[in-house]
Amino acid sequence: MTRVAARGRAQSNLAEAGFDARLATETRRTVLYDSTRTLLQSILRSLETAGEGEWDGQIESCRQAIYEMYQMSVPAYRPYKTDRSDAKGAARVPDPERLIRAVPHVKSMVSAIRRRDQATALECGRAALAAM
């Protein structure tokens, strides 16, 4: 069997199995979005009861959240119509614009954490969650 024929057979097998690459990408973004939101919520909970030793860990968690937000804000290549009537499921894909608006709030939260300014860090964290 030639390489082209093998590839064609593999693609038809995937199509027969109902594999939808678009849905898989949307699902990954949704999971990452939920994970980032949960991370920000846990940072806020720990800031509310923060002790002296926990501040540095919060900075690293905020950096992870920013990284994930940038990953999700990169537009996916979509050679298909987004308003298709035959789309499978209504996956909740995060709006990149909302994520981009939330990033400055998380960066401000990192600055506040570095200064050990708990009130400002909480305010910025809540604003980031609201922007998302």
N, C-alpha and C positions, 0 to 999 in steps of 0.2 A: 504494500500500500504506500502510495506517495505521501509526502508531507502535507500537500494541499488537501488530498482526500481525507487524511487523518484529521486535519483541522476542521474540515467541513463536517465530518461525522461528529466530532466533539461539540461543535456549535449546535448541530441539530439535536444532539443528546441533551444539551443544556436547555434548548428551547422546549424540547419535549418534557423535561423535568419542571418546566415552569419557572426557570431561573430568570429573574428580572434584575439586571445590573443597576438600573435606575432605582429600584426599590431598595436594593441592598445599600447603595450609597446614601439614600435618604435615611435609612434605618441607622447606619453608622453615625451620621450627623446628629440624628435625634438622640441617640444614646450618649454621644459626646456632649451634646447640649445639656441633657439631664445631669450628666456627671459633673459638668462645670458648675451648673446651678447648685447642685448638692454640695460641691466643694466650697463655694462662696457662702452658702448657708452655714456650713460647719465652721468656717473661719469666723463668721459673725458670732456664732454661739460660743466659740472659745474666747473671742475677744471680750465678750460680756463678763466672763469669769477669768480673765487672763491673769496669770501670775508672771513673775519676772522671767522665768526660764522659757516661757512659751512664745515670746515675741519673735525670736529668730525663725522658729518653725513656721510661723504665720507668714513671714516674708516669702519663704520658699513656696508655700501653698499658693500665695497670690501670684507669684511668677508662673506657676504651673497653670493657674486659671487663665492668665493673660495669654500664655502660649496656646492653650486650647481654644480660646476665643479667636485668636488670629487664624488658627487652622480652620475653624468653621466659617470664618468670614471670607475665605478665598472662594471665589465663585467656581462652582462645578461646571464642567463642560456639559451642556444640555442640548444635544442635537434634536430634541423632540419638543413638542408643544407641551407647555405646562398645564394647559387647561383641557387636557384630553378627558373625554367622558368615560373612557374604558380604563382609567387608571385604577390600579389595585390598591385599595385602602387609602386612607387619608393620613399619611404620615405627617407628623408635625415637624417640618424642617425649619430650623431657626432662620430668622430674617437677618442677613449679614449686616444690614444697616443698623439694626438694634444692637447687635454685638459690638460694632465699631463705636457706637455711642456709649456703650458700657465700659469700654477699655480705659478711657481717661479716669473714670471713677475708681477703677481697681488700682490704677497707677497712683492716684492720690491716696488711696488706702494704704498702699505700700509705704509712701512717704510718711504718712501719719504713724504707721507702725514703727518705722525707723526712729521717729521722734518720741515714741512711746506716748503718743497722744490718742488715748483710747476713744474719747468722744468723737473726734474727727474721723478716726478709722471706722467706727461704727456708722457714722453718717454717710461716709463715702461708700461703704459696703452696701448699705441699704439702697443708696442711689443707683449703684451698679445693678443690683437685682431688679430694681424697678425699671431700669432702662432695657433690661433683657426681656 
